[in-house]
Amino acid sequence: MIGIILVLVLLIYVGILSNSLNIVAMAAILTIVSIKYKNAFKKAYIYYIIALIIAILAMIFYKNRYFDLIHFGLVGYSFFLTVMLVGVFPNKSIISRSVKKNRGVFSILGFILISPHALGHLFGLTGDINLWGIAAYVIMIPLTITSFRFIRKEIDPKDWFKIHKAAYAIYLLLFVHLLIVSYETQDKIIYAVLLALYVNNKLLKELKK
């Protein structure tokens, strides 16, 4: 598994992958790490601090190409893709069990790391505003806040699950956003396939309940 991670990191680093494949590759890395290192994200606050520092630096040095993966939103998208796709795997599968342990952490990290992308467009630093993307970002805010464990403990579990049903709206909005802003046909096809697979498998999983 470590070999797979190294290959994926290398492919991302050399920049030969399209945007969509970069997202898929980073999501695969997150999934593998969750499976291989079960307690890797146990001290979540450390990752939050690191992600926040990276996000702030990306906002300050928004013209620096080394932050392109952040500014294009690819890193943030990869966290949300990981959280999204785990919902279509059987509950007892190793992927589902491993990633679900870190689902809240990944959602928070995804929000932090997608913020430079969203705010950069909102303030006109890195491009025009896309309403689909901004709508997804706005809905993310309450879901991110309630994903922190100390806040989640204060909310009735039934109410918490109702609030987080809004995640489905986020997934849809993000994919519509990606389909609209993507220039490459290959990226559009991959996003469309991922969305179709998710909807299909999610519906089948819900019908089996």
FIDOTI-638832 format. One record per residue (C-alpha): x, y, z; residue in one letter. Coordinates in steps of 0.5 Angstrom, whole numbers, plus 500, padded with zeros to 3 digits. Layout:
# residues N
XYZa/...
//
This chain:
# residues 209
500500500m/506505502i/508504494g/502506492i/502512496i/509514493l/507513486v/500517487l/504522490v/509522485l/504523479l/501529483i/508532484y/510532477v/503535474g/502530469i/495528472l/488532470s/485536475n/480530476s/485525476l/489529482n/482529486i/481522485v/489520487a/489525493m/482521495a/485514494a/491517498i/487519504l/483512504t/489508504i/492512510v/485511513s/486503512i/493502513k/494507519y/488507523k/490512528n/493517524a/488522525f/487521532k/490528534k/485531529a/487538532y/494538529i/491537522y/487543523y/492547525i/497545520i/491546515a/489552517l/496555517i/497552509i/490555508a/492562510i/499562507l/495560500a/491566501m/497571502i/501568497f/495566492y/500568486k/505562488n/504556483r/506552489y/499553492f/496551485d/493545488l/490549494i/487555490h/484550484f/480547490g/483540488l/486538495v/479540499g/475537493y/479530495s/477530502f/470531500f/470526495l/473521500t/467522505v/462522499m/464515496l/465512503v/457512503g/456507497v/461502500f/458496504p/458498512n/462492514k/467493508s/474495511i/474502506i/467504510s/469502517r/476505516s/474512513v/468513517k/472513523k/475520520n/469522516r/468528521g/476530521v/476529513f/470534513s/473539517i/480539513l/476539507g/472546509f/479549511i/483547505l/477549500i/477556503s/482559500p/479557493h/472559495a/474566498l/479567493g/474567488h/469571492l/474577493f/476576486g/483574487l/483568483t/477568478g/470570478d/464568482i/461561481n/454561484l/454553485w/461553488g/459559493i/452556495a/456549497a/461553501y/455557505v/452550506i/459547509m/459552514i/454550519p/456542517l/463544519t/462547525i/457541528t/463536526s/467538531f/466533537r/465538542f/460541539i/457535536r/456532543k/451538545e/447536539i/441531540d/444525535p/437525531k/438533530d/445532528w/443527523f/438531520k/442537519i/448533516h/443531511k/445537507a/451534505a/447531499y/446538497a/453540498i/455534493y/451535488l/452543488l/460541488l/459536482f/455541478v/460547480h/466542477l/462540471l/461548469i/468550471v/472545468s/475546461y/477539459e/472534456t/476529460q/475532467d/467533465k/467526463i/470523470i/466528474y/460526471a/462518472v/463519479l/457523480l/453517476a/456512480l/455515487y/447516486v/446509483n/450506488n/447510494k/440509491l/441501491l/444501498k/438505501e/433500497l/437494501k/435497508k/
//
